[in-house]
């Protein structure tokens, strides 16, 4: 252990010794307005009736306070916006109204489709952010474009990373927009019942950002440096309410559903025809207080959730796919933001998935019910309690399981917090299934505590944590510990992270694809802002990762306790041009010893693999380039070439998209890799191809068809989803899914096929 600590200290000192002299030679070029007082908008109550048609023709809009003087975020962050934007607010007893006026040079707006929940980039739109608890950590997001297409989302963890933005959240509100000569206007009507806040609030933190394709600029109400993400919640102004806000009042919503499912599994010989199944269930949302909400689900059905996009898998470890099911979305960060990217004690996608004890294959288990109480008790304390029950699977000899999670978060200092989590997975009546030969753990529990740092001056962020597993399995090192800290300035970024995952860290409801290792990862990045250049911004970075084996796992090979098993060094140049194109160049050095037999292609015969104990040293070159999304035809290219283990790899991934404004787009994504390893491996071509057709017939009727062919799994998947939003947050879905076995097209036959019709209705009581 002493050798490990010495090595850790050496790497930290070595990294800082290289970085600090380089940084110290750079002259500071902070924009002159740094340190200015953030703006505020004073909002007055109205008794006037407002018709939400986007026209701003009510008298109240002419006399209300105005937020303007937007700053550029792109292409610079030190100038006022060329295209002015005005924000006006008022409210009544139950609704917050926001009026918007966005000026432009012409009426040539970019509007990719009429579909809800569009992306910010590549189209004209405006986004509102409300930090209703003033905690600089969470925010509600509402957006609109010149045709009145809406989006809503949640921001968590301060908005410091793109993964903190969750557009799967859905709720009731209204909005519309109108295009005029050289400007467009919009109106938002957001019920207080849709938001979460403390009764008696007199101030909310607020920001607004806009994408203007005409002037080719992104602008924000508060000035945000370019090396921060535009949704960073540390840069916000204030809404000052004329009088303290009352509680939103009774807030109970019932969302029942009915569904019909026609399906057939062609791999089951006994299933001679399609099976017809009808079902029903529903959700309920009950506001316990204006900040604390109880969500209930009974017999939930997630058939309408968008299908995961497949990826080419050349790695040794499990891949991560984000949660998209609506029940788990609100306050998801309270439960799911523990740990670091390589480990998490709670991953909600594990609920409803079990491992078949005979085949080792994942099987879906129906969820009988779920309860979740989450939100704020006050401005500094958040609470999350979750309980879900799955049904038993007689055909797989598996019992039902109960999942319980408790998460607590206390804000400390300006915007740091201390958090605690406890997760329990418990088998229900498991003895009868064990008597039939089934194998599973009676329970699996994990407890963890974390401190998350976010300094008042926005320079220091990070976290440290310790998690512990409790289960019937007797194993060494049932823990996970991590530490990560980042120091960010305009000209540079420094980061240190280390992570220790014990061999016994078996989190059945979490995500920990790799165990029994200690990771150290120093990183630095330098930012450059050229003046009067076609390059708008660029940076160089070096990210290093050193994996040491703890030596407690039962592997085929061991390098010895706390010896280096893997090293990765990535050097990257990222750049963005003033015409809105961007890209990066990266070189990666890998030096690793395989600890278990491994076939990186997943396409070889069973007796062909890279043997455990073999050391490999190889260098790869990768790049990416993303074209201007304002163009009707846009694309992204990601080439890769270089050594790969004991052979060679060349590939090209990318997307191609053609916009049929404003009705949708036709696109194609692909990922091709040619991998040629030494004998006895055969050279293989790995294909993943995914054409996508996305059409919107109106702002209420959408059709998306996604086709994916993946030769790593000999599978062709077709997923088509029709959606009619006939009332706010009330939908009729038709979802068609088809899977085919494709073996170099010499074999082609159906695996399974499903057609689902689902009706949901949001009812306020």
N, C-alpha and C positions, 0 to 999 in steps of 0.2 A: 504493500500500500504506500510505503514511503517513496518507492520509485515512481509510482503513479503521480503522487502529489508534486514531486520534483519535476517530472516531465510536464505536468500541467502548468506549473509556475514558469518553467522555461519557455514554453510556447507563448504564454501570455506576454512575458517580457520581450521576447523576440519579436512578436507581432507589433507591439507598441513601439519598439525601438525602430522599426522600419517606417511605421506610419507617421509618427509625430514629427520627425524632421521634415518629411515631405510636405505635411500639412502646414507646418510653421513657415515654409517658404512662400506660401500663397498669400497674396494680398486679399484682404476682405473686400467683398463687393456686395454687401448687404444692401437691398433696396432702401432708399432714404426714409421711407415711411415706417420702417420697423419700430415697434414700440408705440404706435399711435393708439388712441383710445378707440375701442371697437364701437361701431355705430349702434343706435337704438331707434326703434319706431314705437311711438305712443299710439295705442289703439283705443278708440272710443266705441261705446255701445251705441246701437241703433235700434230704432223702433220701425224703421222702414222695411217694407217687404221687398226682398231681392229675388228677382227672377234669374236663375242661373242659365243664361244663354250666351255668355261670353262677350256681351256688348258694352258693359260699363256705362249704361245709360241711366242708372238710378242716381238721384241727387247726392246720396251719401258718398259716392266715389269722388265727387268734386270737393268735398269738405274734409275728408279724412286725411290723416297724416300719410306721408309718402316716404318710401325708402328708394333712393336712387344712388347716383354716383358709384356705379359698379366699377370694380377693378378687373383688369385683364389677369387671367391665370395662364393663358396661352394666346399668342406666342411669347409675351413677356409677362412679368409679374410686378412691374414697377410703373405701369401706366394706367390711366383711366380707360374704360371701354370705349371703342369707336362706335359701337351700336348701343345707344342708351336703353336702359331697362328701368321701369318704374313698378314698384310694389306698393299696393294700398291694402289696408286691412280694416275690418270692422267685425262686430259680432253681436249676436243677440243672446237670448237665454239658453239656446241649445246648439247653435252653429257658429263656427268661425268662418268668416268670408274673406277671401283674398282676391283682389283684382290685380291684373297684370297687364302691362303695356310694353311691348317689345318692338323697338324700331329696327329697321333694316334698310339696305340700299335698294333692294328690289323685292318682288314677291316670288322669287324663285327659291322656294324652300325645299329642303330635302326631307321627305317623309317616306320612309321605307315601306310602311304598311299601316293598316288601321287596327292592328292587333294591340291589345292591352299589354302592359309590362314590356315596352320596348326598351332597348339599351340606350344609354346616354350618347355614346359615340356615333358619328356618322349620320346624324339627323338633327334638325332644329327642334329644340325643346327647352323647357324651363323646369327646374326642380326646387321644391321647398323642403327644408329640413327643420324639424321642431325637436329641440331637446327640452322636453316638458318638465324634467326633474332637475335641470341645471347641473347634471352630474358629469358632463363632458364625456360620457361613455355610451349612451344609447340615444337614438333619435328615430322619429317617425318621418317617412319620406313620402311626398306626393308630387307627381309630375304631370305635365301636359304639353302637347305640341300644337302647332298652328291649326290643325284640324280637330282639336279637342280630344285626341286619343290620350288616355290616362294611364298612369302607372302608380303603384304604391310599393313600398318596401320598408324594411327595418335595417337600421345600422347598429352594430354592436361593437364593443371593444374600442370605442373611440374613433372608429373609421380609419384606422392606421393601415389596414391592408384591404385589398380588393375583396377578399373572402368575407370581410365584415359586412358586406352589402348583401341582403337576402331579399330577392324579389318574389319569392314564393308566398310571402304574406299577402293576404287578401282581406279586404274589409269594405264597409259601406261608406261611400262619400259621392259627391256629385261634382261635375265640372264640365265646362264647354269653352270653345274658343271660336273667334271670328277673324278672318283675314281682311285687312283694309289696305289702302294704298300705302305701301312702304312701311307698314307696321301691322302687328297682330295683337289682339287683346284676348284675355282669358279670365274666367271666373272660377274660383274654387269654393265649394260649400262643404266643409268638413265638420261633421257632428262631433260635439265634445264626447259623445258616447264611444266614438271610434278611437279616441285617444286615451292615454292613461296619464293622470296627473294628480297632484295633491289638491284637495279642496282648500281654498284660501290662497292659492298661488297669486302673486302679484307680478311675476316676471318669468318669462320663458326665454331660453337661449334660441336664437334663430339664425339661419343663413339661407341663401338662395344662390344657385348657380345656373348658368345658361350656356347652351351650345348654339352659336350663331354661325351657320355655314356660309352665309353671304359675306360677312366680314372675315371669315375664317378665324374666329376667336372664341375662346371659352372665358367667361367672365363670372365674377362672384361679387356678392354684396360686401363681404369682408375680404381684405387682402390676404391671400394665401401664397406662400412661397412655392415655386414649381417643384422643389424636391419633396414636398408633402403631397399626399393624395387630395384631390379636390373636395372629398367628402370628410376630411379630417375634422372632428368635432371640437378640437381645441381652438379653431378659428371661427368664432361665431359672434354675432351681435346680440341684441336683446329686444324682446317684445315687452313693453311696459303696459300692463293692463290698467284701464281707467279705475276699476274697482276689483277687489279680490274675487276670484272665480268661485262660484258655487259648485257643489258636487253635481255631477252630470245627471243625477236623478236615477230612477229605476232603469236598469240596463240589463235586460235578459233577452237573449236571442236563441231560438230553436232552429236547427238546420237539419231537417229530416231528408232522407234519400230513399229511393227505390231503384232497384237495378234488376236487369235481366241479362243472363249470361248464357251464351251458346258456345260450347267448346268441345274439342275432340283432341285426344292425344293419340297420334298414330303409332307411337312406339309401344302402346299397350295392346297386345293382340286381342285381348278379350273385349276391348272397346270397339264395337262394330259400327257405332253411329254416334252422332253428336249428342252431348248431354245438355239438357236445358235446365237451368237453375235460376230461380227468382230469389231475391233477398231484399231486406230493408234494414235500416238503422238510422243513425243520426248523431248529431253533435249538439251541444248546448254551451252557450257562453253566458256566464253570470258574473256581473260586476259586484264583488263583495264590497269593495270601496272604489273610489275613482282611480286608485292605483293598483288594486289587487283583483285579479280575475280568476274565476274558476272555470276551467274547460272540462267538459264531459263528453266522452264518445262511447257509443254503444254499437257493437258489431260494425266497426268502421270498414269502409271499402275504399281502396286507393287505386281503383282500376283506371281512373282518368289522369293519374299523375304521368307526366312526360317520361318517356323511356330514357334510360341512361345511354349516353353516347359511348359506344365501345372504344377501346384503345388497344393499340398493339402492346403486348406485354413481353418485354425482353429482360425484366428484372427478376430478382430472386425472392421478392417479397410481395405480400398482398397489396393490391391497389386500393385507393380511397375514392369513394364516390359520395357526393354530398347528399344530405337529407332533403327531400322535396315534398314530403307529406305534410299537408296543411296543419294537422293537429300538433305537430312537433315544432312549428316555426316560431310563434311568438315567444319571446324570452328564451329562445334556443341557446343563446350565448351563456345564459345563467347556468345551464346544465352542461353545455358541450364545449366550453372554452378552456377547460382545465388541461394542463399539460402543455406539450409542444407539438409540432407537426407530426413527429414520429411516435407520439403516444398520447392516448386520451383515455381516462378511466370510464367515460360514458360516451357511447356512440349510439344514437337513437335508432339507426338502421339495423342494429342487432335485434331489436324487439320485433318479433314475428318471424325470426329466422332461427332454425335449429339445425344441428348436424345429425343426419341419419346414422345411428350407431352401427349399422351393418355396412353401408356403402361409403360413409364418410363424406357424403354429398350434402350440400345445404338444401333444406326443404322449408317451404313456407308453412307457418302455423297461424291459423286465424286468431285475431285479437278479439276477445269477448267484450272487453270494456277498458276504458282508461279514464283516469281522473288526473287533473293537473291544476294546482293552485300556484300562481306565480305573479310576481310583480313587486311593487314598492310598498313597504309599510310606512316609510317616510323618505325624505330626499337622500338619506345616507344608507338605508338598509333595504336590501332586496332579499326576497324569499322565494324558493322554488320547491314544491313537493309534487312528486309524480308517482302514480301507481297504475300498473297495467297488468291484465291477466290474459294469458293465451289459453286456447283449448288444447286438450290432449289429442295426439295423433295415434289412434289405434293401429293403423296400417304400418306405421313406422316404429311402433313400440316405444312411444315417447309420451311422458306425462305433460300436463299443462304446467306452465311456469308463471310465477308472479314476479313482476319487476317493480322495485320501489327505489326512488331516488330522492334525496334531500340535498338541496344546495342553498347555502347562505352566503351573502356578500355584504360586507360592511365597508363603506367608503371611509378612507382615512386621508388626512392632509388635503391637498387640492383636488386630485382626481385619481389617487392610488386606492387600492382596496385590499382587504384580506378576505379570502374565500375559503369555504369548507364544503366538501361533498362526501356523501355516503351513498353507495350503490349496493343493492341487494337483489340477487336473482335466486329464487327459491322454487324448488320442485314441489308440486302439489300431488300428494298421494303417490309418491315415486316408488314405494316398496313393491307394489303389485307389478310394475313394469320391470323392476330389477329381477323379480322372481321369474320373469319370462326371458331373462338373459340380456336385457338392455343395460347399457353402461352410460352413466351420466353422473354429474356431481349433484348432490342434494342441495347445495347452495354455493354461491360464489359472491363474495362481498369485497368491496374496496372502499377505503376511507382515505381522504386526502385533504391537505391544507396548503394554501398558496398565498403568496404575497405578490401583488401585481403593482409595479412601479410606473407612474406617469408623472413627471415633475411639472411644477407650475409653469416653468419657462419653456416647456415642450421639448427640451433637449434630451432628457433621459427617459427611457422606457425600458421595461423588462419584467421579469418575474422569476421567482424561485418557488419550488414546491417539493413536497414529499408525499407519495401515495403508498399505501400498504394494502396487500391482498390478504383476505382470510377465506380459506376453503378447506374441505376435507383432505385435499392432497397435501402431503407433507413434502415440501420442497424448500431448497435454500434460496435466499435472496428474493423474498416475495415483495419487492419494493421497486419504486421508481423515484428518482430524484433528478431535478433539472434546475439549471440556472441560466438565465439569458439576460443580457443587458446591452442596450444600444444607445450610442451618443450621436446625435444628429445636429449638424450645422449646415449652413447654406453651401459651404464648399466641400464638406466631407461627411462621411458616416463611418463610425467604428462600431463593431459588434463582437461580443464574446458570448459563446454558449457552450455549455457542457451538459451531458445527459447520461444518466446511468440507469439501465433497465436490467433488473435481476432476472435470473432464469425462472424464478417462481412467480413472476409478474403475469399471472394468467387471468386477464380481465375478460371474462366471457361477454360482458356487455360494453366493452371498450374497444379501442383500436390500438394494438401494439404488435405490428407485424414482425418485429425483430426483437429478440431478447438476448440477455447475457452479454451485454457489451457496455463499454464506457466510451462516449463520444465527446471529442473536443472540437470546437469549430470557431476559430477566429476569422474575422472578415473585415475588409475595409472597402470603401468606395469614395472616389473623388468625382466632384461635379464640376462641369465647365459650361459657361454661358457666353458663347461668342457674340460679339457685337457686329452688326451689319454683315451677317453671314447667312448663307442658305441653310446652314445647320443651326437649329434653334437651341438645342441643349444636347450634351452628351456626357457620358461618365465612363470611368474605368473602375473595375472592381476585381478583387481577388477573394474568393471564398474557399476555405480549406476545411476538410473534415478528416479527423483521425479516429479510427475505431480500434479500441483495445478490447480483447476478449477477457471476460471475467473468469472463464474456465470452469463453470459449474454445469453447463448444458451437456446433455448426452448427444454429442455430435459424432459424425464419422471421423472427424479430425480435429485436433486442437493445436493452436500455436503456443499454448502455455498461458498461464494466468498473467493478465495485464501486459501481454505482449501485443504488438501492433498486428492486426489482421487485415486492415484496409486503410488506404489513404487516397483521398481525392483532392485535387487542387484545380479549381476553375478560375480562369482569367477571362473577363468579359468586357467588351466595349459595347455600350448601349448608346443609340443616337436617335434623335428626332429632328426631322426637317421642318422648315416653316410651311411647307405645302401639306402638312399633316400626315406624311408618311413617316415610318419609324422602323427600327430594326435593331439587331444585335449580332455580334460575332463572338464566339466563345471557343476556347480551347480547354480541354479537360484531360488531366493526367490521372490515370487510375493505377494503383498498385494494390493488389488484393490476393488473399489466399482463400480459396473456396473451402468451406468447412463441411459441406455436404455435397454429394453428387448433384449435378445441375445440368439441365439442357436449356440453354438460353433461347433457343428457337421454338421450343415446345412442338416441334414437328418431326423429331427424329424417332427412330425405333427405340423401344424401351431399354435396350442394352447399349445405347449410344448416349454418352453424357461426358461432361468434364468431371474427372474424378476428384473427390475430396482430397485436400492436402496439396493441390497444385497451385503454384503461385503464378500470377499473370501481371504483366506490366504493359499497358497500352495507352495510346493517346488518340483522342477523337477531336474532330473539328466540327462545330455546328454553327448554324446561322439562322436568322429569321428576318423576313422583310414583310411589312404590312403596308399595302397601298392606301391611297386616299379613299376613305369610306364615303366621301361626298359624291364620288363618281358612281354612275349607274352600274358599271362593272368594277368590282373590287376583288382583291385576292390577297392571300397570305401564303408565303413560301417558307419552308423550314428544311433546308438540306442538311445532311450529315454525311461525313466521310472520315475514315480513319481505321486504326486498328481496333479489333474487338476480341477480347480474350486472346486466343492463340491464332486468330485469323483476321478477317477484313470485313468491314461493313460499309455500305453506301446506301443512302436512302433519300427520299424526298417526301415530306408531308406538306399538306397545304389545304387551302379552301379557295373556292371560286364561287362568287355570288353575283347574280344579276338582279337588279332591282326593277320591278315593274310598278313604278310609283302610281298611286299609293296603295296598290292592291296586294302587294306581297313580293315574293322573290323566289327565284329558282337557284339552288346552290348545289355544290358538290364538295365533299371533303374526302381526303384520301391520306393514307400513310403507307408508303412502300419502302421496304427494306430488303436489300440483297445481302445475305449473311453467308460467308464462306469461311468455315473453320477447318482446321487440320483434320486429316483422316483419323478416325472413321466417319466423321461427320460428312454428310452430303450437303452441297450448297443448296440453299433454299431461298425462295422469293416469298416474302411475307406481305400479304395484301390486306388492307382494310379500306373499303370504299363505301361512301355513304352519301348518295344523292338525297336532297331534301327539297320538298315543295311546300311553300308556306303561303297560303292565300287568305285574304280577308275580303269578304263580300260586303261587309259593313263594319261598323264599330261594335257590332254584337254577334256577328257570325264569322267563325274562323274554321279553316281546314288546314291541317298540317299532316304531311305524309313524309315519313322518314324510312329510308331503306339502308340497311347495313349488311355488307358482306365481309366476313372475317374468315380467312383461310386457316388461321391458327386453331379455330374451333369448328371448321367445316360447316359454317352456319350462315344462312341468309335470313335476315330478319326484316319484316315489313311491319311498320306501325303507322296507322292512320288514325287521326283524332279529329272529329268534328265537334265543335262547341257552339252552342247558341245561348248567349246570355240574355234571357228574356226579361229578367228583372235584376236589380243590383245584387250581386253575389248569389244569384240563382241561375242555374245552368242546366241545359240538357246536353249530354254527351253521347256520342256514338264512337266507340273505340274498336278498331280492328287490328288484331295482331296475328302474324303468321310467321312460323319458323320452318326453314327447310334445311335438310342435310345436303351439303354440296361438297363432294369430294372430287375436286378438279373438274367438276361438271360431268365426270363419268357416271356419277350417281347423283340423282336429284329427286328427292321425294320429301313429302311433308313430315315434319316432326310433331307439331301441334298448331292448333288454330283456334282463335277465340274472337267472338263478337260480343261486345258489351253495350247495352243501352242503359244510361244512368240519368236520373232526374234528381236535382237538389233544389231546395227552396229555403231562403233565409227569411225567417219570420221573427219580427220584433214583438215582444209581449209588453 
